[in-house]
Amino acid sequence: MSRLVLDTIERTAGTYVVALLGLLLADGFDLTNLSALKAAAIAAIPAGLSVLKAAVGTAIGDQATVGWIPRRRG
């Protein structure tokens, strides 16, 4: 698997986990009700946006990663 794909997967998974934990903590962390499932679905939105950000990053940023800031040459 290419470095770009692995970088995108790592960033997307990290974004999803952070968003999900934030929503669950804000909701009281009750995993037995429907709001926990809603939180899991809502957390997918920032994760999806992370994939879009990665796609843009390959065009405008460092060509070796999906970051937006170009790597220093030197």
C-alpha positions in Angstrom: 0.0 0.0 0.0 1.3 3.4 -0.8 2.4 5.9 1.8 -0.3 8.3 0.7 -3.0 5.7 1.2 -1.6 4.7 4.6 -1.4 8.4 5.7 -5.0 9.0 4.6 -6.2 6.0 6.5 -4.4 7.0 9.6 -5.7 10.6 9.5 -9.2 9.5 8.8 -9.3 6.8 11.5 -7.8 9.3 14.0 -10.4 12.0 13.1 -13.2 9.5 13.5 -12.1 8.2 16.9 -11.6 11.7 18.3 -15.0 12.9 16.9 -16.8 9.8 18.2 -15.2 10.0 21.7 -16.0 13.7 21.9 -19.6 13.1 21.0 -20.0 10.1 23.4 -18.4 12.1 26.2 -20.7 15.0 25.6 -23.7 12.7 25.6 -22.8 10.9 28.8 -21.2 7.8 27.3 -24.3 5.7 27.4 -23.7 3.1 24.7 -27.1 1.4 25.1 -29.3 4.0 23.6 -29.9 5.3 20.1 -28.0 8.5 20.6 -24.7 6.5 20.7 -25.5 5.1 17.2 -26.3 8.7 16.1 -23.0 9.8 17.5 -21.2 7.1 15.5 -22.9 8.2 12.3 -22.3 11.9 13.0 -18.6 11.2 13.7 -18.2 9.9 10.2 -18.8 13.4 8.8 -15.5 14.9 10.0 -13.8 11.6 9.0 -15.2 11.9 5.5 -14.0 15.6 5.4 -10.6 14.3 6.4 -10.5 12.2 3.2 -11.4 15.2 1.1 -8.7 17.2 2.8 -6.2 14.4 2.0 -7.2 14.5 -1.6 -6.6 18.2 -1.8 -3.4 17.8 0.1 -1.9 15.5 -2.6 -2.5 18.3 -5.1 -1.3 21.4 -3.1 1.0 20.1 -0.4 3.8 17.7 0.1 3.8 15.0 -2.7 5.0 12.3 -0.3 2.2 12.7 2.2 -1.3 14.2 2.3 -0.2 17.2 4.3 -1.0 20.7 3.0 2.3 22.2 4.0 5.1 21.5 1.5 8.2 19.7 2.9 11.2 21.9 3.3 13.8 21.2 0.7 17.3 21.4 1.9 
